Amino acid sequence: MKYRTILTLSIILTFSAGISAETGDSLLTFLGVVDYARQNNLQLSTAKLSKRSAALDITSARSALYPTAQTSFSAGRQFTPVQQNTSGASVGAALDISPSRYMAYKAALAGGTSEEYSFKQQERDVVYNVMTQYIRTAGALKLIEVEQENVAYQNLKRDEIAAQVEQGAASRADLLQQQANCADAQVRLLQQMQNYERQRLQLVDNAGLSYGTSYTIDTTDVMRLVTLLTADSAELHFDSLAEKEEITAQRYQLEADKALLSSSKLGYVPSLSFSGNWSVDGGTADVEPSFRIGGSLTIPLLDRRQRWLQVKNAQIRLASDEVTLDKLKRSNDLSLSQAALDDALAVDKVQAAAASAAAAHEALLAMEERYRVGASTFAELKVVQSASLQAADNYVQARFDRTVSRLSVLYETGRIDYVITLLADGKNRE
């Protein structure tokens, strides 16, 4: 196959789904890997445990508001002038009314909600990392195809020059130079294959897949994204800008801090306690049950400044988390601006790479014709060949880089799931 076929749009925009299934490798799909990462990524597994811990804290704080109940049985000997055995049983319940405990419960609720949003943010982080790595892996696979085409072209040119040498139409030096070109093409192919393996291993790590299994990737959805997300008309318009989960999580953390501060301050407020007790004393002549109810008011006095320290620590924690929220907002605004700039630059790079690839392709066609009629040297042809190959590589890389930059914009605006919706809608229409 002639080298110019490398530069045709059909080769640039479509490529095979990887190594043949005859190799026995496990085939990975874009959406399948994303779903697997949601379930098995180690970072998310840790986040799930934190969320469960927060749920238990809520249960504990809620339980502290409930009444307590207890029962007891007793037996013994009373040492008096008239010794006698004694036994009895009692059942009691108590309820403490403490504003401080109620505010601690509200703090636990807000903390639990904060953990929920924090988990969602980490989930989106994992999904974004897996998506971008899958696209990079697919891009590396595409570059392998380009280099394979180059190897085939260089081998074909070697055979052509060898035939010309036998006919006396080309020099032995040209053949030796072309053999060197073939070797260089093999080296470039091996380098791209090594890059693909590195990208694939990184994908396996990001998704939490087993290292002991050999995988190939299906690029169908990736190429659909390359088309859908990077078309000149594929602008991202949303009615409103979604707030990132990490900012929402921090807002709820502030609510938890405020509730904890109120709980600490309410430690100075007296608390009420109500109790009831039913008992039977078996040591009396007439065994009759008795019932007792009571109430008490507990007024805190001296506690070696423990309440004061709790209030100060709660104030410091609240001030620190307010600063953290401001930093998150500024960082989010900066990241969004940078992502928009990178996306705009990626568009320009694709256009420049496309123009460069087309120009290099035309230059190669012209130089091949000049070489065939003896109007140029083999060294001149080699320079144009190298420029054309590099232009083809740059165009492929620019297309995938633009797809990644568009994903970055979606991620920074809290819309990374839009990618999944986009692919699902496309499949439904098919």
C-alpha positions as CSV (number, residue, x, y, z in Angstrom):
1,M,0.0,0.0,0.0
2,K,1.3,3.4,-0.9
3,Y,2.4,5.8,1.8
4,R,-0.1,8.4,0.8
5,T,-2.9,6.2,2.1
6,I,-1.7,7.0,5.6
7,L,-2.8,10.6,5.2
8,T,-6.3,9.9,3.9
9,L,-9.1,10.9,6.2
10,S,-10.6,7.5,6.4
11,I,-7.4,6.1,7.9
12,I,-7.0,9.1,10.2
13,L,-10.5,8.9,11.6
14,T,-11.1,5.1,11.8
15,F,-8.9,2.2,12.9
16,S,-9.3,-1.3,14.0
17,A,-10.4,-2.4,17.5
18,G,-6.9,-3.7,18.4
19,I,-5.3,-7.0,18.2
20,S,-7.4,-9.9,16.9
21,A,-9.5,-11.8,19.4
22,E,-7.6,-14.9,18.3
23,T,-4.9,-13.8,20.7
24,G,-7.2,-14.7,23.6
25,D,-6.7,-11.3,25.3
26,S,-9.6,-9.8,27.3
27,L,-11.3,-7.1,25.3
28,L,-11.9,-3.8,27.1
29,T,-14.7,-1.4,26.1
30,F,-14.7,2.3,27.0
31,L,-18.0,2.2,29.0
32,G,-17.1,-1.2,30.5
33,V,-13.8,0.1,31.9
34,V,-15.5,3.2,33.3
35,D,-18.2,1.1,35.0
36,Y,-15.5,-1.3,36.4
37,A,-13.5,1.6,37.8
38,R,-16.6,2.9,39.6
39,Q,-16.9,-0.4,41.4
40,N,-13.4,-1.6,41.9
41,N,-11.0,1.4,42.0
42,L,-9.0,1.3,45.2
43,Q,-9.3,5.0,45.8
44,L,-13.1,4.7,45.6
45,S,-13.0,1.7,47.9
46,T,-11.3,3.8,50.6
47,A,-13.9,6.6,50.0
48,K,-16.7,4.1,50.5
49,L,-15.3,3.2,53.9
50,S,-15.2,6.8,54.9
51,K,-18.8,7.3,53.8
52,R,-19.8,4.2,55.9
53,S,-17.9,5.7,58.9
54,A,-19.8,8.9,58.5
55,A,-23.1,7.1,58.4
56,L,-22.2,5.3,61.7
57,D,-21.3,8.7,63.3
58,I,-24.9,9.9,62.4
59,T,-26.3,6.8,64.0
60,S,-24.3,7.3,67.1
61,A,-25.3,11.0,67.4
62,R,-28.9,10.1,66.8
63,S,-28.8,7.3,69.5
64,A,-27.4,9.8,72.0
65,L,-30.8,11.6,71.8
66,Y,-32.8,8.5,72.8
67,P,-33.8,7.6,76.3
68,T,-31.7,4.9,78.1
69,A,-33.2,1.9,79.9
70,Q,-31.6,-0.6,82.3
71,T,-32.6,-3.5,84.5
72,S,-30.8,-5.1,87.4
73,F,-31.2,-8.0,89.8
74,S,-29.6,-8.3,93.2
75,A,-29.1,-10.9,95.9
76,G,-27.2,-10.8,99.2
77,R,-27.1,-11.2,103.0
78,Q,-27.9,-8.4,105.4
79,F,-25.6,-8.5,108.5
80,T,-27.8,-7.2,111.3
81,P,-28.9,-8.7,114.7
82,V,-31.4,-10.6,112.7
83,Q,-29.6,-11.9,109.6
84,Q,-31.6,-12.4,106.5
85,N,-31.2,-12.9,102.8
86,T,-32.2,-10.1,100.5
87,S,-32.9,-10.0,96.8
88,G,-34.6,-7.6,94.4
89,A,-35.1,-6.5,90.9
90,S,-35.5,-3.1,89.2
91,V,-36.2,-1.7,85.8
92,G,-35.4,2.0,85.1
93,A,-35.3,4.5,82.2
94,A,-33.8,7.9,81.9
95,L,-33.9,10.8,79.4
96,D,-31.4,13.6,79.2
97,I,-32.4,16.7,77.4
98,S,-29.2,18.4,76.2
99,P,-29.1,21.1,73.5
100,S,-25.5,20.4,73.0
101,R,-26.2,16.8,72.0
102,Y,-28.9,17.9,69.5
103,M,-26.4,20.2,67.8
104,A,-23.8,17.4,67.7
105,Y,-26.4,15.4,65.8
106,K,-27.0,18.2,63.3
107,A,-23.2,18.3,62.8
108,A,-23.1,14.6,62.2
109,L,-25.8,15.0,59.6
110,A,-24.0,17.7,57.7
111,G,-20.7,15.8,58.0
112,G,-22.4,12.7,56.5
113,T,-23.8,14.8,53.6
114,S,-20.3,16.3,53.1
115,E,-18.9,12.7,52.8
116,E,-21.5,11.9,50.2
117,Y,-20.5,14.7,48.0
118,S,-16.8,14.1,48.6
119,F,-17.4,10.5,47.4
120,K,-19.1,11.7,44.3
121,Q,-16.2,14.0,43.6
122,Q,-13.7,11.2,43.9
123,E,-15.9,9.0,41.7
124,R,-15.9,11.7,39.1
125,D,-12.1,12.1,39.4
126,V,-11.7,8.4,38.8
127,V,-14.1,8.4,35.9
128,Y,-12.3,11.4,34.3
129,N,-8.8,9.8,34.8
130,V,-10.0,6.5,33.3
131,M,-11.6,8.2,30.3
132,T,-8.6,10.3,29.5
133,Q,-6.3,7.4,29.9
134,Y,-8.4,5.2,27.7
135,I,-8.4,7.9,25.0
136,R,-4.6,8.2,25.3
137,T,-4.3,4.5,25.0
138,A,-6.4,4.5,21.9
139,G,-4.3,7.3,20.5
140,A,-1.2,5.3,21.0
141,L,-2.8,2.3,19.2
142,K,-3.6,4.6,16.3
143,L,0.0,5.8,16.1
144,I,1.0,2.1,15.9
145,E,-1.1,1.8,12.8
146,V,0.5,4.8,11.2
147,E,4.0,3.4,11.9
148,Q,2.9,0.0,10.5
149,E,1.8,1.7,7.3
150,N,5.2,3.4,7.2
151,V,7.0,0.1,7.6
152,A,5.0,-1.4,4.8
153,Y,5.7,1.6,2.6
154,Q,9.4,1.6,3.3
155,N,9.6,-2.1,2.6
156,L,7.8,-1.6,-0.7
157,K,10.2,1.2,-1.6
158,R,13.1,-1.0,-0.8
159,D,11.8,-3.7,-3.1
160,E,11.2,-1.1,-5.9
161,I,14.7,0.3,-5.5
162,A,16.2,-3.2,-5.5
163,A,14.5,-3.9,-8.8
164,Q,15.8,-0.6,-10.2
165,V,19.3,-1.5,-9.1
166,E,19.2,-4.7,-11.0
167,Q,18.0,-2.8,-14.1
168,G,20.7,-0.1,-13.6
169,A,18.1,2.6,-13.0
170,A,19.2,3.3,-9.4
171,S,22.5,3.2,-7.5
172,R,23.6,0.7,-4.8
173,A,23.9,3.6,-2.4
174,D,20.2,4.4,-2.7
175,L,19.3,0.8,-1.9
176,L,21.6,0.9,1.2
177,Q,20.0,4.1,2.3
178,Q,16.5,2.6,1.8
179,Q,17.5,-0.4,3.9
180,A,18.5,2.0,6.6
181,N,15.1,3.7,6.2
182,C,13.4,0.3,6.7
183,A,15.4,-0.2,9.9
184,D,14.5,3.3,11.2
185,A,10.8,2.5,10.5
186,Q,11.0,-0.6,12.5
187,V,12.5,1.3,15.4
188,R,9.8,3.9,15.3
189,L,7.2,1.1,15.3
190,L,8.8,-0.5,18.3
191,Q,8.9,2.8,20.1
192,Q,5.1,3.3,19.5
193,M,4.4,-0.2,20.6
194,Q,6.3,0.4,23.8
195,N,4.4,3.7,24.4
196,Y,1.1,1.8,23.8
197,E,2.1,-0.8,26.4
198,R,2.9,2.0,28.9
199,Q,-0.4,3.7,28.3
200,R,-2.3,0.4,28.6
201,L,-0.6,-0.4,31.9
202,Q,-1.6,3.0,33.2
203,L,-5.1,2.4,32.1
204,V,-5.1,-1.0,34.0
205,D,-3.9,0.8,37.1
206,N,-6.4,3.6,36.9
207,A,-9.3,1.3,36.5
208,G,-8.2,-1.2,39.2
209,L,-7.9,-4.1,36.7
210,S,-5.8,-7.1,37.4
211,Y,-2.2,-6.8,36.2
212,G,-2.0,-10.5,35.5
213,T,-4.5,-10.4,32.6
214,S,-3.6,-9.4,29.1
215,Y,-6.0,-6.8,27.6
216,T,-6.8,-5.3,24.3
217,I,-9.0,-2.3,23.9
218,D,-12.1,-1.6,21.7
219,T,-11.7,1.9,20.2
220,T,-15.2,2.2,18.7
221,D,-16.6,4.5,21.4
222,V,-13.4,6.5,21.5
223,M,-13.5,7.2,17.8
224,R,-17.2,8.2,18.2
225,L,-16.1,10.7,20.9
226,V,-13.3,12.0,18.6
227,T,-16.0,12.7,16.1
228,L,-18.7,14.0,18.4
229,L,-16.6,16.1,20.8
230,T,-14.1,17.6,18.3
231,A,-16.2,18.5,15.4
232,D,-16.1,22.3,14.7
233,S,-19.8,22.5,15.5
234,A,-19.5,20.5,18.8
235,E,-19.7,23.4,21.2
236,L,-20.7,22.7,24.8
237,H,-23.7,24.8,25.9
238,F,-25.4,24.3,29.2
239,D,-28.2,26.2,30.8
240,S,-26.3,26.5,34.1
241,L,-22.8,25.8,35.4
242,A,-22.9,22.8,37.7
243,E,-20.9,23.2,41.0
244,K,-18.2,20.6,41.5
245,E,-18.9,18.1,44.2
246,E,-15.8,19.0,46.2
247,I,-17.1,22.6,46.7
248,T,-20.5,21.3,47.7
249,A,-18.9,18.9,50.1
250,Q,-16.9,21.7,51.6
251,R,-20.1,23.8,52.1
252,Y,-21.7,21.0,54.1
253,Q,-18.5,20.7,56.0
254,L,-18.9,24.3,57.0
255,E,-22.4,23.5,58.2
256,A,-21.0,20.7,60.3
257,D,-18.4,23.0,61.8
258,K,-21.0,25.6,62.6
259,A,-23.2,23.0,64.3
260,L,-20.2,21.7,66.3
261,L,-19.4,25.3,67.4
262,S,-22.9,25.7,68.6
263,S,-22.7,22.4,70.3
264,S,-19.6,23.5,72.1
265,K,-21.1,26.7,73.2
266,L,-24.2,25.0,74.5
267,G,-22.0,23.0,76.8
268,Y,-22.4,26.0,79.2
269,V,-26.2,25.6,79.2
270,P,-27.8,23.5,82.0
271,S,-29.3,20.2,80.9
272,L,-32.4,18.4,82.2
273,S,-32.7,14.8,83.1
274,F,-35.8,12.7,83.8
275,S,-35.8,9.2,85.2
276,G,-38.2,6.5,86.2
277,N,-37.5,3.3,88.2
278,W,-39.7,0.3,89.1
279,S,-38.3,-2.1,91.8
280,V,-39.2,-5.1,93.9
281,D,-37.4,-5.8,97.2
282,G,-37.5,-9.5,98.1
283,G,-36.1,-9.0,101.5
284,T,-39.2,-7.5,103.0
285,A,-42.1,-9.4,104.6
286,D,-44.5,-8.1,102.1
287,V,-43.1,-8.0,98.7
288,E,-44.6,-5.0,97.0
289,P,-43.3,-3.2,94.0
290,S,-42.4,0.5,94.1
291,F,-42.3,3.1,91.4
292,R,-40.2,6.2,91.5
293,I,-39.9,9.1,89.1
294,G,-37.7,12.1,89.3
295,G,-36.0,14.9,87.5
296,S,-32.8,16.9,87.8
297,L,-31.2,20.0,86.5
298,T,-27.5,19.9,85.9
299,I,-25.7,23.2,85.9
300,P,-22.1,23.1,84.6
301,L,-19.6,25.0,86.8
302,L,-15.9,24.3,86.7
303,D,-14.5,21.8,84.2
304,R,-10.8,23.0,84.0
305,R,-11.6,25.1,80.9
306,Q,-12.5,22.0,78.8
307,R,-15.6,23.6,77.4
308,W,-13.7,26.8,76.6
309,L,-11.0,24.8,74.7
310,Q,-13.7,23.0,72.8
311,V,-15.3,26.3,71.7
312,K,-11.9,27.7,70.6
313,N,-11.0,24.6,68.6
314,A,-14.4,24.7,66.9
315,Q,-13.9,28.3,66.0
316,I,-10.4,27.6,64.5
317,R,-11.8,24.6,62.6
318,L,-14.6,26.7,61.2
319,A,-12.2,29.5,60.1
320,S,-9.8,27.0,58.5
321,D,-12.6,25.4,56.5
322,E,-13.9,28.8,55.4
323,V,-10.4,29.5,54.0
324,T,-10.4,26.0,52.3
325,L,-13.7,26.8,50.6
326,D,-12.4,30.1,49.2
327,K,-9.3,28.3,48.0
328,L,-11.4,25.6,46.3
329,K,-13.5,28.2,44.6
330,R,-10.5,30.1,43.3
331,S,-8.8,26.9,42.2
332,N,-11.9,25.8,40.4
333,D,-12.2,29.1,38.6
334,L,-8.5,29.0,37.6
335,S,-8.8,25.4,36.4
336,L,-11.9,26.1,34.4
337,S,-10.2,29.1,32.7
338,Q,-7.1,27.0,31.9
339,A,-9.2,24.2,30.6
340,A,-11.0,26.6,28.3
341,L,-7.7,28.1,27.0
342,D,-6.2,24.6,26.5
343,D,-9.3,23.6,24.6
344,A,-9.2,26.6,22.3
345,L,-5.5,26.0,21.7
346,A,-6.2,22.3,20.9
347,V,-8.6,23.5,18.2
348,D,-6.0,25.6,16.6
349,K,-3.5,22.8,16.8
350,V,-5.8,20.4,15.0
351,Q,-6.4,22.9,12.2
352,A,-2.6,23.6,11.9
353,A,-1.8,19.9,12.0
354,A,-4.4,19.2,9.3
355,A,-3.0,21.9,7.0
356,S,0.5,20.6,7.7
357,A,-0.4,17.0,6.9
358,A,-2.2,18.0,3.7
359,A,0.7,20.1,2.6
360,A,3.2,17.4,3.5
361,H,1.2,14.9,1.6
362,E,1.1,17.0,-1.6
363,A,4.9,17.6,-1.2
364,L,5.5,13.9,-0.9
365,L,3.5,13.2,-4.1
366,A,5.4,15.8,-6.0
367,M,8.8,14.6,-4.7
368,E,8.0,11.0,-5.6
369,E,7.2,12.1,-9.1
370,R,10.4,14.1,-9.3
371,Y,12.4,11.1,-8.0
372,R,10.9,8.8,-10.6
373,V,11.9,11.0,-13.5
374,G,15.4,11.6,-12.0
375,A,14.8,15.3,-11.1
376,S,15.6,14.8,-7.4
377,T,17.9,12.8,-5.3
378,F,17.0,10.0,-2.9
379,A,18.2,12.1,0.0
380,E,15.7,14.8,-0.9
381,L,13.0,12.2,-1.1
382,K,14.0,10.9,2.3
383,V,13.6,14.4,3.9
384,V,10.1,14.8,2.4
385,Q,9.1,11.3,3.5
386,S,10.2,12.0,7.1
387,A,8.3,15.3,7.1
388,S,5.2,13.7,5.8
389,L,5.3,10.9,8.4
390,Q,5.8,13.3,11.2
391,A,2.9,15.5,10.0
392,A,0.7,12.4,9.9
393,D,1.7,11.6,13.5
394,N,1.1,15.1,14.6
395,Y,-2.4,15.2,13.1
396,V,-3.4,12.0,14.8
397,Q,-2.0,13.2,18.2
398,A,-3.7,16.6,17.8
399,R,-7.1,14.9,17.3
400,F,-6.8,12.9,20.4
401,D,-5.4,15.8,22.4
402,R,-8.4,17.9,21.5
403,T,-10.7,15.1,22.7
404,V,-8.9,15.0,26.0
405,S,-9.0,18.8,26.3
406,R,-12.7,18.7,25.7
407,L,-13.1,16.1,28.4
408,S,-11.2,18.4,30.7
409,V,-13.7,21.2,30.1
410,L,-16.5,18.8,30.9
411,Y,-14.8,17.7,34.1
412,E,-14.1,21.2,35.3
413,T,-17.7,22.2,34.8
414,G,-18.9,19.1,36.7
415,R,-20.4,17.5,33.5
416,I,-18.1,14.5,32.9
417,D,-21.2,12.2,32.9
418,Y,-22.3,14.0,29.7
419,V,-19.8,11.8,27.9
420,I,-21.6,8.7,28.9
421,T,-25.0,10.2,28.0
422,L,-23.6,11.2,24.6
423,L,-22.5,7.7,23.9
424,A,-25.7,6.1,25.1
425,D,-27.8,8.5,23.0
426,G,-25.7,7.7,20.0
427,K,-26.2,3.9,20.5
428,N,-30.0,4.4,21.0
429,R,-30.2,6.3,17.7
430,E,-28.4,3.4,16.0
